[in-house]
Amino acid sequence: MQTAVLIGDSIRMGYQDTVREQLKGRTEVWGPEQNGGNSRNVLAHLDEWVIARAPDIVHVNCGLHDLRKEFGTDEAAVPLTEYTENVNRILTRLRAETHAKVLWATTTPVNEEWHHARKSFDRYEKDVLAYNAAAQQAARDAGVPVNDLFSLVQQAGRDELLVPDGVHFKPEGYDLLGKTVAEFVTQHGAS
């Protein structure tokens, strides 16, 4: 049976069980218990989470933690230039140090007004677009297929799928994301 590793933040943690159920009997799905966090953290854990496991497929995302901004500041947790470099390094290392089919997922949309009202930091839609554009370019340059979860959520109705924190999803949102990830892994994964 082939193996797949899912790397990502709390959004990944929310859809992972659906992916596992959808691929049951065909692909063994694993993801770290902890939140993948930002691109710095993903880079720091690549050996442990992916390379040592030698999976057939890795579906990876980071971005929501990178683009967060404390109230009253315009500085992202991980600036866009560093994020771009980190994504390039993640993709380069995965392609060079594993035999896995590498897949990238875009960061899901946010409702910045809802998020601002309920959190101690901000996430802006314009930043989600900018960070996604940078990551998609890095993936294209590396020949890595992109699972566009951002567009999926937009087309399905962002505000109908999000919970009031403006970032996380209702069960039906996670179900949709999980089924889409499972389908993408099946379509683009190892043969």
VMD Tcl script that draws the C-alpha trace (Angstrom):
set ca {
  {0.00 0.00 0.00}
  {1.30 3.46 -0.82}
  {1.87 6.05 1.90}
  {1.03 9.74 2.00}
  {2.11 12.44 4.42}
  {-0.05 15.53 4.91}
  {1.76 18.63 6.17}
  {-0.11 21.79 7.08}
  {-1.66 23.89 9.80}
  {-4.94 23.51 11.71}
  {-6.84 23.44 8.42}
  {-4.96 20.24 7.49}
  {-5.68 18.88 10.94}
  {-9.38 19.50 10.30}
  {-9.54 17.62 6.98}
  {-7.00 14.87 7.63}
  {-9.48 12.29 8.98}
  {-11.66 12.72 5.88}
  {-8.64 12.17 3.63}
  {-7.72 9.06 5.62}
  {-11.27 7.70 5.31}
  {-11.50 8.49 1.58}
  {-8.19 6.72 0.84}
  {-8.72 3.79 3.20}
  {-7.46 0.53 1.71}
  {-5.46 2.33 -1.00}
  {-3.19 4.81 0.76}
  {-1.95 4.95 4.34}
  {-2.28 8.60 5.40}
  {-0.14 10.19 8.13}
  {0.21 13.72 9.45}
  {2.00 15.12 12.49}
  {-0.05 15.48 15.66}
  {1.09 19.07 16.00}
  {0.12 22.01 13.86}
  {2.62 22.52 11.03}
  {2.63 26.25 11.70}
  {4.60 28.58 9.49}
  {7.11 27.85 6.74}
  {10.04 28.14 9.16}
  {8.53 25.37 11.28}
  {7.80 23.15 8.28}
  {11.42 23.52 7.14}
  {12.67 22.72 10.64}
  {10.63 19.49 10.74}
  {11.03 18.18 7.16}
  {13.49 15.47 8.23}
  {11.21 14.18 10.99}
  {7.84 14.59 9.27}
  {8.66 13.60 5.72}
  {12.19 12.58 4.80}
  {12.62 9.95 7.55}
  {9.20 8.49 6.68}
  {10.03 8.07 2.96}
  {6.39 8.41 1.79}
  {5.20 7.89 -1.75}
  {3.26 11.17 -1.70}
  {3.53 14.38 0.31}
  {0.77 17.01 0.25}
  {2.11 20.18 1.86}
  {0.90 23.65 2.76}
  {1.92 26.53 4.97}
  {0.87 30.15 4.83}
  {-1.81 31.09 7.36}
  {0.75 31.35 10.17}
  {3.28 33.13 7.94}
  {0.97 35.97 6.92}
  {-0.51 36.73 10.35}
  {0.05 40.26 11.65}
  {-0.20 41.46 15.22}
  {-2.79 44.20 15.73}
  {-1.42 47.62 14.85}
  {1.50 46.37 12.76}
  {1.97 45.77 9.07}
  {4.71 43.20 9.59}
  {3.87 39.59 8.83}
  {5.12 36.80 11.10}
  {7.20 35.59 8.14}
  {7.72 38.31 5.50}
  {6.68 37.45 1.95}
  {10.27 37.37 0.63}
  {11.34 34.92 3.33}
  {8.17 32.87 2.85}
  {8.93 32.58 -0.87}
  {12.48 31.42 -0.11}
  {11.19 28.94 2.46}
  {8.64 27.44 0.07}
  {11.36 27.09 -2.56}
  {13.58 25.34 0.00}
  {10.77 23.04 1.14}
  {9.96 21.98 -2.42}
  {13.63 21.64 -3.42}
  {14.47 19.49 -0.39}
  {11.41 17.28 -0.80}
  {12.14 16.70 -4.46}
  {15.86 16.07 -3.89}
  {15.73 14.05 -0.68}
  {12.68 11.83 -1.19}
  {11.19 9.72 -3.94}
  {7.76 11.13 -3.06}
  {5.42 12.78 -5.49}
  {5.27 16.31 -4.05}
  {1.97 18.21 -4.08}
  {1.40 21.79 -2.88}
  {-1.90 23.14 -1.51}
  {-2.87 26.79 -1.51}
  {-3.83 28.56 1.70}
  {-7.58 28.72 2.25}
  {-9.41 32.07 2.26}
  {-10.17 34.10 5.36}
  {-12.94 36.48 6.30}
  {-10.73 39.25 7.67}
  {-13.58 41.15 9.34}
  {-14.75 38.12 11.31}
  {-11.16 37.20 12.15}
  {-10.30 40.70 13.38}
  {-13.29 40.71 15.72}
  {-12.38 37.40 17.39}
  {-8.57 37.15 17.49}
  {-5.60 39.02 18.91}
  {-3.99 39.29 15.47}
  {-5.07 39.89 11.88}
  {-5.04 37.96 8.65}
  {-5.87 39.88 5.47}
  {-7.34 38.58 2.24}
  {-4.79 40.54 0.19}
  {-1.99 38.73 2.02}
  {-3.57 35.33 1.41}
  {-3.60 36.19 -2.31}
  {0.01 37.43 -2.30}
  {1.37 34.45 -0.35}
  {-0.60 32.02 -2.52}
  {0.73 33.66 -5.69}
  {4.31 33.34 -4.44}
  {3.85 29.69 -3.44}
  {2.09 28.81 -6.69}
  {4.96 30.33 -8.69}
  {7.48 28.36 -6.64}
  {5.49 25.18 -7.23}
  {5.21 25.84 -10.97}
  {8.95 26.50 -11.16}
  {9.60 23.19 -9.37}
  {7.11 21.25 -11.51}
  {4.92 20.54 -8.45}
  {1.13 20.21 -8.95}
  {-0.95 22.74 -7.01}
  {-4.16 21.78 -5.21}
  {-6.06 25.08 -5.27}
  {-7.99 24.86 -2.02}
  {-8.37 28.65 -2.00}
  {-10.48 28.62 -5.18}
  {-12.40 25.56 -4.02}
  {-13.58 27.36 -0.88}
  {-14.31 30.61 -2.74}
  {-16.45 28.80 -5.31}
  {-18.26 26.71 -2.67}
  {-19.12 29.81 -0.61}
  {-16.44 30.93 1.83}
  {-18.70 32.49 4.44}
  {-21.11 29.54 4.42}
  {-18.21 27.17 5.19}
  {-16.25 29.23 7.74}
  {-16.95 29.35 11.47}
  {-17.18 32.79 13.15}
  {-13.39 33.07 13.68}
  {-13.10 33.70 9.92}
  {-10.38 31.07 9.38}
  {-11.51 27.60 10.45}
  {-14.28 25.53 8.93}
  {-17.60 23.98 9.79}
  {-17.70 20.16 9.47}
  {-19.05 20.41 5.92}
  {-16.12 22.66 4.99}
  {-13.56 20.20 6.32}
  {-15.43 17.38 4.59}
  {-15.25 19.22 1.25}
  {-11.55 19.98 1.74}
  {-10.76 16.39 2.77}
  {-12.57 14.85 -0.20}
  {-10.80 17.29 -2.53}
  {-7.37 16.51 -1.05}
  {-8.04 12.76 -1.30}
  {-9.06 13.15 -4.93}
  {-5.97 15.27 -5.68}
  {-3.69 12.72 -4.01}
  {-5.32 9.95 -6.05}
  {-5.10 11.91 -9.30}
  {-1.53 13.18 -8.90}
  {0.01 10.70 -6.49}
  {2.41 7.86 -7.05}
  {1.31 5.14 -9.40}
}
mol new
graphics top color blue
foreach p $ca { graphics top sphere $p radius 0.5 }
foreach p [lrange $ca 0 end-1] q [lrange $ca 1 end] { graphics top cylinder $p $q radius 0.2 }
display resetview
